Amino acid sequence: MALRLYDSATREVRDFTPLQPGKASLYVCGLTVQSEPHVGHVRSGVNFDVLQRWLRASGYETTFIRNVTDIDDKILAKSADQGRPWYNLAYDMHRELDAAYASLNVARPTYEPLATGHIPEIIALIEELIAKGHAYAAEDGSADVYFDVRSWPAYGELSGQKVDDMEAAADADPRGKRDPRDFALWKGRKVSEPETASWPSPWGLGRPGWHIECSAMAGKYLGPAFDFHGGGLDLRFPHHENEQAQSRAAGRPFASYWLHNAWITTSGEKMSKSLGNSLVIPEVLKKVRGIELRYYLVAAHYRSHVEFSFEALDEAAAGFQRIEGFLDRAASVIGEIPADGVPSTDFVAAMDDDLGTPAAVAALHEVVREGNKLLADGDSPALRGVATSVRAMLDILGLDPADPSWGPESGADEKLTGALDVLVRGVLDERAEARAAKDWARADAMRDRLKDAGIEIEDTPEGPKWSVN
């Protein structure tokens, strides 16, 4: 079965036919680094990380570009409110974003360009659009430049809208526009804005509009035509609509497929800073591990809205711990589990079917159940095959507990686990003595004492096994 993905532009699931055989190119709109990232922000990063992992696992040489918007109206406003330079705010929030991605094992893209690092490419693209009659400089001396939406008859095709039904674009002062729906390509510097937030251009000092940044960066690193463009569903209009219009108006075919992940909601509303219901990553990670939060995000289909709750997150964490428990028990029987296994056919079919991670996770659990049955017979080729298969599937989902990317403190964690194991084993030895003496009350008390400390005991044919709940 070939990889099939839902294309937001055609509104249908399509077979993936790469522009270049054996290669895949992917551009994803990253975040505007204005504030700490919350769970809703990182969902896109996790979803498209799974896509690039699956593309690579499927044999495609993959180039993955994910930008960072580091100059923006909101960045300027928030930095002014906080009394610090805009670039300092953007830098700090970029570091917060990197930390959030790292805590969820989101692999680094091939390259992560900054908007402020691509002013020459942005200006060149704007000049090209003006020369082709699709953009114009405002005549009010503001140095603003706008895309003329009426000049591009296909405008609105990505989001399925008609120009006459659209509201006015609110990304710049409307005084210099020919049509209220025209959107800004270049924003002339306002007196209230810091000088550092502007660059020289043929139209005057200013900075790029939001939409032109991505067109310029995608073109620089992926060329005029590439396979996938991704991002959150909220970006489809106006951001992605405008990207496609200005790119194709400049003669660039742009993306062959458009992919959009759905929102994470709280109380039925999109999780966002403006609603005050955001959950920043460090706070969430006080309640669950990063690998458990990633499992929670991966277990839902990327196009499905997720209603966030800590109850659901706890259930997901428990589900993932069952997988970890199997790997721990298998390792105690067969030794170190290699990472060169083969995913199950059901897992592969699910991933090829529009990146169907819910079915893929179900297939993973089915293999784990098979493995748990095999454990009773001790070491065997079948058990080894199942265990390596589980690791392979987890690796594709970015959930392999043995992946060193899960933290630089893994060595310290191993020492801590070793020390805890010695202590727990001591209690288990005492419990075994109590059971041998048929002192069931004492044995149960020891089990309860461990349970109160968050340690679960499982009696197996090979002896008691413990895990942290």
N, C-alpha and C positions, 0 to 999 in steps of 0.2 A: 504494500500500500504506500503510495506517495504521500508526502507531507501536504496537507490541505489546511488552509487558514482562512478565516473570515476576513474578507476585504471590505472595509467600511465604505470605500468608494463605490463598489458595485453592489454592496449589500448582499453578498452571497459568499459561500465557502468555495474557494478556488484552489486548484492544484498549484503547488509552487513550482514555477518554471524559472530558474535563475537566468539572469541576463548573460552571465558567463558560466558555462558548465563547470560544476564542481566548486563554485564560489558563491558566497552569499554576502550581501552588503546591507547593513542595518543602521539607520539613523534614528535616535530616540531623543525627544525633547527632554532635557534634564530640568532641574529646578531653578527658579529664581531665588538666589540665596539672600533672602531678606529676613529670615527668622529660623528658629530651630525646626528641624524636620519632624513631622508627626507620622503616625502609622499610615494615614492616607497618602502622604507624600511618597513613602518608600515602597508602597505597593507596586507602582510602575517600575521602580528599579528592580524589584524581585521578579516580577512577571517577565520582563524583557531579559533579565539574566537567565531565566529558565529557557527562554527561546534561544538565546545565543548558545547556551550549553547543549541544547538539543540539536541545533544546526551543526555544531562541531561534532557531536556524537554520531550524527548521521553522515559524516564524511565531508561536510562543506568547509572549505577554507573561508573563515568568516571574518569580515572587517566590521567592527562595531564602534560607532561613534555616538557618544552621549554628551551633549553640550552642557555648559553652565551659563546661565544669564547672570552676569555680575554688574550690570548697569541697568537701572530701571526706575520708573517713577516711584515705586514703593520703597526701593532701597534708598533713594534720595530723601524721601519723606521720613522714613524711620530713622535714618542716621541723623537727620536734623533734630528729630524729637529726642534722640539719645545724646546729642551734643558731641558727636564724633564724626570723623571723615567717613564718607560713604564707602570708600574702598576698604577701610578697616572693618566696617560692619560686614561687607560682602566676603572679606577674607575669613573672618571669624565664623560666619555661618557656612561658608564652604567647608571649613574644617569640621564643623558639626555634622554636615552632610556626609563627609568622608567617613567619619566615625560611625555614623548610623549605618551606612552601607557595609562597613567592615564588620559591625556587630551582627549583621544578618548574612554574612558571607556572600555579598553581592560582588562578583568578580569585576575587576577594573576593565573598562572598555579598551579597545585598541588605542583610542585617544579620547581625551576629554577637553575639547577646546573651550576657551573663554570668549565671550562676546567682545570684550575690550581688546582682545588680542587679534581681532580680525577687521579693524576699521578700514584698511586699504581695500580688502575684498568687498566689504559692504559698499563702500563708495563706488567702486568699479561697477558693481551690479546696479546700483541706482542710476549711474550715468548711462548704462546700457538700456535701462527701461525708459529713461527720458528720450534717448536717441530713437527708440522704437515707437515713441508716441504713447507709452502706457503710464508715464509719470510726469509730474510737472512741479516746478518750484513755485511756492506761494508768491504772489505779487505784493504782499504787504510788508516786505523787508524783514520778515521773521526768520528767514533761512530754513523754514519748514519745506519739506518735499513730500508729496503725496502720490499714492498709486491711484490712477483713474479707473475705478471699477467699471465704469460704462465702456471703457475701451476694450474690455476683455469679455466677450459675450458668454464665455463659459463660467463666469464668476458665479459661485453658488452651487456648482455641480457636486462638490465633495459633501456638503451638508444637506443637499437637496432643497435649497432655498432659492427664491427669486429676489433679485435686487430690490424691486419695488416694495417687497414685504419686509425688508430689513430695516432695523433701526439705525440711527446715525452712529458712526464709529466714534467712540468716546476717548480715543487715545491721543488727541491733540486739540488745540484751540481751533474751532471750526471756521474762524474768520477767513482763513486763506484757502478754504476748500472750494472746489467747483461743485462738488456734490457732498452732502453731509455724510454719505457712506464711504467716501474715500478715506483711506487709512494712511497713517504716517510712515514714511520710509526713513526720514531724517527729521530730527527735532532741533530747531534752532535754540541756542542757549537763552534761557530766561535770566533776568537780572538777579532773581532770587536764588538761582542755582550756583553751586561752587564752580569756580573756573576749572578745577581738576576734572569736572564731569563733562568736559566738552573737548572736541577735537576739530582741527581745521578741515574744511571741505570746500568744494567749489561754490557752495551756497552760503557759506559762513560757518562760524563756530557752532557746534552742536554735537549731538550724539545720535546713534542709530535708533530707529523704532524697533519694537520687539520682534516683529514678524520677519523683517529683512535679515536679521542676524542668522536665523536658522537656515534660510535659503543660501546665504553666503558660505556658511560653515559646512553644510552638507555638500555643496558643490565643490568646495576646496578639497575635501578629504575622500569623497565618494564619486566625484565626477558629475556630469550633467544628468546622468540616469543611474539609478540604483534600485535595489530590490524592495526593501522595506522601510517605511517611515512609521514610527510608533510614538505613543504618548497616551496620556490620560484622556478619557472621553470628553472631559470639559475643554480640551484643546481643539476639538474638531472644528468648532466655530467660536471665534473668528480666526484663531491662530493658524491652524492647519489649512483652512480655506484660503487664507491670505498667502501663506507660503506657496501653496500650489499655484495660485493665480499668478503671482509675481514671477515665479520660477518659469512657468510655461510661457508666460508673456515674453520672457527674455529668451525663449527658444530652447529651454532646458526641459527634457521630458520629465525629470524629477522622479518621484517614487512610483514603482509598479504596483505596490500593495500598501494599503493603509491599515494599521492595526491599532486598536484603542482598548485600553483596559478600563473597566468600570470603576466606580467609586467605592470607597468604604464610607458607610453612613453611620451616624449615631442618632437615634430617635428619628430615623427616616430622613435625615438631612445629611447632605454631603459634609464630610469632616473637613473643617477649614478653620483658619485662625479667626475669621470674621464672626463665626458662630460661637466662638469661645468653647468649643467642645473637642478641641484637638487633644491628642495624647502624644506627647513628645517621647521619642524612643528611650532615652535614659530612664524615664519614669516607668514605662511599661516593662523594661528589663529588670526593674526591681521586683517584679512579680513572677516573670518567667524568664527562661534562658533565651538567648538570641536564636538558637536553633529551633526552639519550640515556637517562637513567634514566626519564624520563616515557614515552618511547617503549617501553621495556621493560615498564612497567606497563600502558600502553594496549594493547599488542599482545596481551595475554591477555584473555579474556572475564572480565567482572567477577564472574561466578559460578563461575569455575574457580579451584581452588587452584593456587598458584604455588610451586614448589620453588625457592627462591632459590639462585643460584650466580653467582659472578663470571664463570665461563665463559659462561653463558647471557647475562649482562649484556653481555659483550664482543661476543658474536654479534649481540645486538640493536643495539649501538652501530654495528657495521659495517653492519648493514642500514639504519640511519637515515642513515649517511654516504653511502650510495649515492643516497638521495633528495636529500640536500644537494648531492651532486656534480652531479646532473642540473640542479638549479636554478642552480648556479653556471655551468655550461656554457651553459644556455639564456640566462641574463642576459648572458653575454658575446656572444651572437649577436643577441638581440632588445632588449637594454637592460633597464631596470627592469621587473619583472614585476608587473602590477596584482594586487590582492587581491580582485577582483570576479568571479572565475571561478565555474563551475558544477560541483559534484561529479559524478562519474560515476554512472550509474544503478545500477551494482552497489554502489557505496559507499552510496548512499541506501538501497537495499534492505537492505543489511547492518545499517545503523544502526537502521532501523525494525524489524528483527527482533531484539528484545530487546537492543538496543544491542550488536550483534554486531561488536565492534571487530576481532577476528581477521580476519574476512572483509572488513571495511572496509579494513584495512591491506593485505590481499592485493590488493584492488581498486586501492588507491593505487599499489602497486608495478607493477601491470599498466599503469596509465597512464604511469608513469615509463618503463617499457620501451618503450612506444609513442613517448614523447617522445625517448628516446635514438636511436631509428631516424630520427626526423625531423630530428635535429640535423645529420645528414650533408648534408641539402639546404639548410642555412642558414636564414635568416629566412623564415617563412611564416605565414599565418593559422592553419594547423593546429598549428604549434609553439606559437604564442602561446596558442591555446585550451587546449592540453594543459598548458602551464606555469601558466596562471592557474587551471586546474582543480586542479592539484597544490597550489597555495598555498591554495585554498579548502578542500580536504580537510584539509590540515595545520592550518589555522586552527580548524576544528571539533574536531579532536583536541587542540588546544592545543599544536601542534608546529611552528608556522610560525617558521622561523629569523629572519624579518624582524620578528617581533613585538617591539617595544621592551621588553615586559615581561620578556624574557629577561635583563635586567640593566641597572642604571643605568650600568655602565661600557662601554656599547656604543660610545660615542664614542672612548674610550681604546682599545678593541679594534680599531676601524677604523684608528686611527693606527698601532697595532702591526702590524696586517695589512698596511697600506700600506708600512711600513718593511721588513717581512719580504719583501714582494713585490719591492721594489727589490733586495734582496740575492739572492733566489732567481733573479730575472731575470738578474742578472749571471752567476751560475753557468750558467744555461741558455744564455746567449749564448756563453760559452766552450765549452760542450758542443756547440753548433751549429757553432762554428768547427772543433772537433776532428772532428766528423762530416764536415764539408765537406772536410777534409783527409784523410779516411778513417783518422784515428787512432782506431780503435774502442776500443782499450784505455783511452785517456785519456777518451773520451766515457763509457765504462762506469764508469770510476772516479768521474767527477763524479756520475753517477746514483746510484752506491752511497753517495757521501758525503752526498747529500741524503736518501737512504733511511735512513741511519744516524741522521740528525737528525729522523726521523719525517715526512719529506716525500715523498709519492708523486708520480711524474711520469707523465702520460698523454700520449702523442703522438697528436695529432688532426690532421685536415686543415687546421685553422686555426692549428696550431702547438702546442707543448707546453703542457699545463695542469698546475698543481700544486695539491696539497691536503695538509693536515696529517692524518696517519694517527692 
